[in-house]
Amino acid sequence: MRLARLFFAKGICLALSAAAVGCTPEASGQLMVAVQTDMSLPKDIDAIRIEVFNEGVPKFRKDYERLGTFDGEIRLPGTLALLAPDKADSAITVTVSARMGGANGKVRVLRQVVTTVPQDRIASLQVPLRFVCDGSGEDVNGDAVSTCPDGQTCIAGSCADRNVDSSTLPDYEESDVFADGNCFDPTTCWSFPVVVDVDTSDCSFEAPADEDRLNVALAVEGDGICGPAGCFVTLDAQSDEGWKIAENGRVVLPPAICEKLESREIISIVTSSTTNSCPQKTLSLPTCGPWSAASNNSAPYDGPLALAGAQLRPVAFDVGDRVYFSNSAGEDSEGALKAVSLDGGQVQTLWSGGTSEPRNVFLAGKVVFFTTSTGTPGEGTLVRYESGKATVLQTKLGSPEGITVAGNRIFWTDFQTGDVFEATDGQIDERKLLASLPGAYPYRLVADIDYVYVVTEGTGEADGTLVRIARSASEPTVETLASELQTPRGIAIQRGTDDRATAIYFTTFSENGTVERVSFDSGEPKHEVLATGLDHPNGITVGLEAIYWTNWGDGTVRSVPKAVSPGATPTVVATGRVAPGAIATTTDTIYWVDEGSSSKPTGTLVRMPKPQP
């Protein structure tokens, strides 16, 4: 068998034999193998191996590892031209596998085809590497082996016959692989997805009135191509491996998709309408990205980017070696503590608690502390997670909410009882009542070496407060730093070189909300209202130069400089968010959660680069 050439991108080729020169397909019989994927490189897969066998004899094997950059050695779609062998009926086996962790890493997807090469024409063979076939291959002594039964390969998420009659393959047309040089940009096209209700009995849903302008995608947690609203795997229209309109007018999906919906590998099915900039996704229209061979590829995306999508009301998180975040409990899911890489990727569930859900998360080094609540008094807990093990430190709590750690001391609030507690890390069910604030509804808290600072939400009648509690006093004392507040919600601490608070920032969660500060520069607390007229400001964090917060009501992220004077106009950092909540910042990045819908998994964990001053 002769291997003609490998096109890494449109117009670029690599000669693999003396007979292969130039980039224009020869007139002799050929099989043009087209490889593409609906996954993100290198986040989901960072190595692709292509193997070709003639009657079981290996003829070609190559690993491609430097993927997913604009200057990468290969682009997708890519085509491998196979020249017709001397024997017309020679069985040709093409195996394409995608790995995570390099050429010897975990095999995520494997697609295999057994066919022949036409003698008198150039035929096109599509070999897509699809997310729904995740787990279809495994590494055995360095070789990629199918997990399907002998003679089968994964197609549309199910094992099916790997044999293809080459006479049924279409003639090769460059436009069927590379379109007209354009591509489909999921970061733009899935900014406002709509979750649809799927009938899993036949894996279908009702088609919208404008079905000719329909795009369909799988909403997943961390795989796929992530954009501002989450992570999505876009399905090809009018395709057996994507979606079709049935005679009854319903949109029909491959059965394996509904199996993965029930197993929660896929969280939901979403739709959107096509626009001039977002055409209908088809097999011949590849996805945009740094890996794309499209000549009209989109510019690199640098806006808000989901690290994890399709979450159910994530209300809390913390950032360290990874991002650790909470999920609420729903009809089809348990409350959970999850983690994802700072660069995104597959989301890992670290702890799940049925109807009990994490309410606040605090990371101390690589140890995660979190409070849990079921909504039933007496069922709350405080949990410590480290090195794959969860230890319940406190039980029979009312409705524990905020948590913070200072040294080996843990502090938390009980929203229902109004109590603020202290305990030593590692002690089981031994705790000290630091303060009792009945009817005040303490929510979040922070601590330094002298005090614990707590916001109490009150009853919603402008009776919320910011208080501080002396840690070292024999009889803990409660000092009110700000009062008559309308539902204070978020709290953040600014520390001096000695770790003591130099200022406390907080938000008031109302339709005419505020961002406020109590500073201690002069010794005596100084209370100032920095910004007013905000739509339900929620989470807040302090960066090196600025304060950042989320407006839950209008879906924005905003900031003001730390040295701001009261009444300054905030800078809008991000818009179009869905109920943004907790927020944090590192040296160069802002993180926050969009809580999303209260009933559907539309929450998102988001990051974006800090705006340049």
Stockholm file with secondary structure:
# STOCKHOLM 1.0

chainA/1-613         MRLARLFFAKGICLALSAAAVGCTPEASGQLMVAVQTDMSLPKDIDAIRIEVFNEGVPKFRKDYERLGTFDGEIRLPGTLALLAPDKADSAITVTVSARMGGANGKVRVLRQVVTTVPQDRIASLQVPLRFVCDGSGEDVNGDAVSTCPDGQTCIAGSCADRNVDSSTLPDYEESDVFADGNCFDPTTCWSFPVVVDVDTSDCSFEAPADEDRLNVALAVEGDGICGPAGCFVTLDAQSDEGWKIAENGRVVLPPAICEKLESREIISIVTSSTTNSCPQKTLSLPTCGPWSAASNNSAPYDGPLALAGAQLRPVAFDVGDRVYFSNSAGEDSEGALKAVSLDGGQVQTLWSGGTSEPRNVFLAGKVVFFTTSTGTPGEGTLVRYESGKATVLQTKLGSPEGITVAGNRIFWTDFQTGDVFEATDGQIDERKLLASLPGAYPYRLVADIDYVYVVTEGTGEADGTLVRIARSASEPTVETLASELQTPRGIAIQRGTDDRATAIYFTTFSENGTVERVSFDSGEPKHEVLATGLDHPNGITVGLEAIYWTNWGDGTVRSVPKAVSPGATPTVVATGRVAPGAIATTTDTIYWVDEGSSSKPTGTLVRMPKPQP
#=GR chainA/1-613 SS CEEEEEEEETTEEEECSTTCCSSSCCSSCEEEEEEEESSCTTTTCCEEEEEEEETTEEEEEEEECCCSSTTCSCCBSEEEEEECCSSTTCCEEEEEEEEESSTTSEEEEEEEEEECCCSSSEEEEEEEECGGGTTSEEEETTEEEESSCTTEEEETTEEEECBCCGGGSCBCCHHHHHTTSCCBCHHHHTSSCEEECCBTTTTEEECCTTGGGEEEEEEESSSSEEETTEEEEECCBTCTTSBEECTTSEEECCHHHHHHHHTTSSCEEEEEECCSSSCCCCTTSCBCSTTBCCTTCCCCCCSCEEEEEEESCCCCEEESSSEEEEECCCSSCCCEEEEECTTCCCCEEEEECTTCEEEEEEEETTEEEEEEECSSTTCEEEEEEETTEEEEEEEEESSEEEEEEETTEEEEEETTTTEEEEEETTCSSCCEEEEECTTTCEEEEEECSSEEEEEECTTSSSCEEEEEEESSCSSCCEEEEEEEESCEEEEEEEECTTSCEEEEEEEECSTTEEEEEEECTTSSCEEEEEEEEESSEEEEEECSSEEEEEETTTTEEEEEETTCCTTCCCEEEECSCSSEEEEEECSSEEEEEECCCSSSSCEEEEEEECCCC
#=GC SS_cons         CEEEEEEEETTEEEECSTTCCSSSCCSSCEEEEEEEESSCTTTTCCEEEEEEEETTEEEEEEEECCCSSTTCSCCBSEEEEEECCSSTTCCEEEEEEEEESSTTSEEEEEEEEEECCCSSSEEEEEEEECGGGTTSEEEETTEEEESSCTTEEEETTEEEECBCCGGGSCBCCHHHHHTTSCCBCHHHHTSSCEEECCBTTTTEEECCTTGGGEEEEEEESSSSEEETTEEEEECCBTCTTSBEECTTSEEECCHHHHHHHHTTSSCEEEEEECCSSSCCCCTTSCBCSTTBCCTTCCCCCCSCEEEEEEESCCCCEEESSSEEEEECCCSSCCCEEEEECTTCCCCEEEEECTTCEEEEEEEETTEEEEEEECSSTTCEEEEEEETTEEEEEEEEESSEEEEEEETTEEEEEETTTTEEEEEETTCSSCCEEEEECTTTCEEEEEECSSEEEEEECTTSSSCEEEEEEESSCSSCCEEEEEEEESCEEEEEEEECTTSCEEEEEEEECSTTEEEEEEECTTSSCEEEEEEEEESSEEEEEECSSEEEEEETTTTEEEEEETTCCTTCCCEEEECSCSSEEEEEECSSEEEEEECCCSSSSCEEEEEEECCCC
//
